[in-house]
Amino acid sequence: MEQIYIDTAQVLKAISDPKRLRIVDMLSCGELCACVIQEAFNITQPTLSHDMKVLMNAGVVTARKEWKNTYYSLDTAFLDAFSETLARMFHSTPNCICNNCKSGEQLSD
């Protein structure tokens, strides 16, 4: 399977969790300390760390340490590129996979 579909699925899976999607929404306003996010959800630090690791591994979020605090923000360059990828998938283009289906080509995994 093409890497683009694997990578896109990873991001979609990361943000498919309602809590993680809400965290992304919170970060759309700017960088936040982990303590602020943790307090907003009333969750433990290990739970927040897991969710943030999933988002970071997918490329959605970046982190920076400042003394004892971790600050999270959206990776806007990555998300802009991701948005463009989704736009290409959701619209027909001359070299689109849907044109291959119409011509009778079989798609492989």
C-alpha positions, 0 to 999 in steps of 0.5 A, a space after each residue: 500500500 502506498 505510504 501516503 495512505 499509511 501515514 494519513 491513516 495514522 494521523 486520522 487514527 490519532 485524532 479519532 479519539 474525542 479527547 485527543 481531538 479536543 486537545 488539538 482544538 485547544 492547541 489551535 489557540 496556541 501553545 499550552 502547558 501540559 498542566 493546563 491540558 491535564 487540568 482541563 480533562 481532570 486526568 492523570 499525568 500518565 494518561 496525558 503523556 500517552 495521548 500526547 505521545 500518540 499525537 506527537 508520533 502522528 506528527 500533529 503536535 510538538 513539545 518543548 521542555 522548559 525547566 519542569 514543564 512541557 509545552 505542547 503546540 500544533 505542528 502547523 506546517 505538518 497540519 497544512 500539508 495534511 490538510 492538502 493531502 486530504 483535499 487531494 484525496 477528497 477531490 478528483 484529479 487526472 491522476 486520481 485513484 478513482 480514475 484507475 478504478 474506472 479504467 478497470 485497474 485492480 488496486 493492491 494493498 
